[in-house]
Amino acid sequence: MHLCGWAGFSYTSRMTGYGQFCPVAKAAEVFSERWTPLILREMLHGSHRFSELQRGLPRVSQSLLAGRLKRLERDGVIERRRGIADRGWEYHLTPAGEEAGQIVEALGAWGYRWATAQLRADDLDPDVLLWFIHRHVNVERLPARRVVVQFDLRDHRKKHWWLILKRPEVELCIRDEGFEVDLTVTTDTLALTQVYLGRVPLAQAIAGGTVVVDGPRDLARGLVRWIGVSQYVRYGLPPANSVAG
């Protein structure tokens, strides 16, 4: 196709959008803003309070997160509601936001298959990792009693994390709440990330020594059944010869 005399346009003023009516352009103006897909990811996983969103997005400032939430509310993707017993505000997806979940799922599936083979050091955030692990625990497999698991990461020796495993909900603590620890997991962020991403089964990591579990044998065996993996594992990986690098 040839357009006679076409020289394009030059805009001297700063554009906030793409300046196109194309549905792809209009959707990208909403969805492609930095942090927006991750905010939607957190809300799709049940995070509704500002503090919950921050747990899954520890590297975003409060002011930036507040701004993104206002933008999403303005665009009709989320709505703000009074919390239970009128305590604070909660953020919930509108029908448009729920439908955007299909985009988040597709993006995660593509990312799992094509963008997670080579992880950089700055991709490995232990707070995000433990937050993800806590919400992928196989709750239905947990024993009747509470089990407390302490995570010690060799590359973050000054911090500890505690998973409080108890039906019907699992809690992640970053401060010692005084519970007696039943199991201690010692590993490093990369090894635990590979377990969460389903690259290395937890039982294999334990057998190979990259993950060390101390505690009663029956609970240690149970941990393998309790700890789940990313939902994107089901999409599988591309053939090895099709991955660059």
C-alpha positions, 0 to 999 in steps of 0.5 A: 500500500502506498499513500501519495504525499504522506509525510506523517504528522509531528506533534509538538505538545505532549500526548497522553495517549496514542491519538488513535481510535483503534481498540488496541490503542484505547485498551493499551492506554488503560492497561499498559501503564506501568504497574496497572497489570500487576494491580489487576493481578493482585485484585484478581487474587482477592486483594482489596485493601490498600495494604493488601495490594502493597504486599504484592507490590512492595516496590511501588510507592504509596503515592504512585499506587494511590494514583494508579487506583484513581486512574483505574477508578476513573476509567471504570475498571475498578470501584471503591467501596466502604470496607466491612463495618465501615472501616476504611476503603476497599477496591473491587473490580467492575465488570470491565475489570473482571473481563480484563482478567482474561488479558492478565491470564494471557499475559501471564501464560505468555510470560511463563512460556517465553519470559521467565527462562532467564531471571535476573537478580533484580527479578528475585524479590523474596517478599513477593515470592513468599506472598505468592507462595502463601496464596497457593497453599493447598489448603484442603490438604492441610492437617486439622491443626495449625502448622507454623513454617519459618522460612530462612533465606541464605541471601537475606539473612536479616529477615524471616518469614512465617507461614501460618498454615491453618484451615480455612486460610493461610497467613503470611507474617513478616514479624514473629507473632510468638507461635511455636515453629513446627518446620524451618525451611532454609534455602535461597530466593532463586531455589525457592523461586524455581520451586514456585515456578514449577521448574524444580519439584519441591521434593527434588529440591529437598533431595538435592539439598537446595531446600533444607527442611528441619522438623518432624518427619511427618510434617516435612513430608506433608510440606511437599503436598501443601506447597503449591506452584504458580497457576501458569505452570499448566501452560507448560514451556516452549520446546527447548530449541525455540528459546533464544539464548 
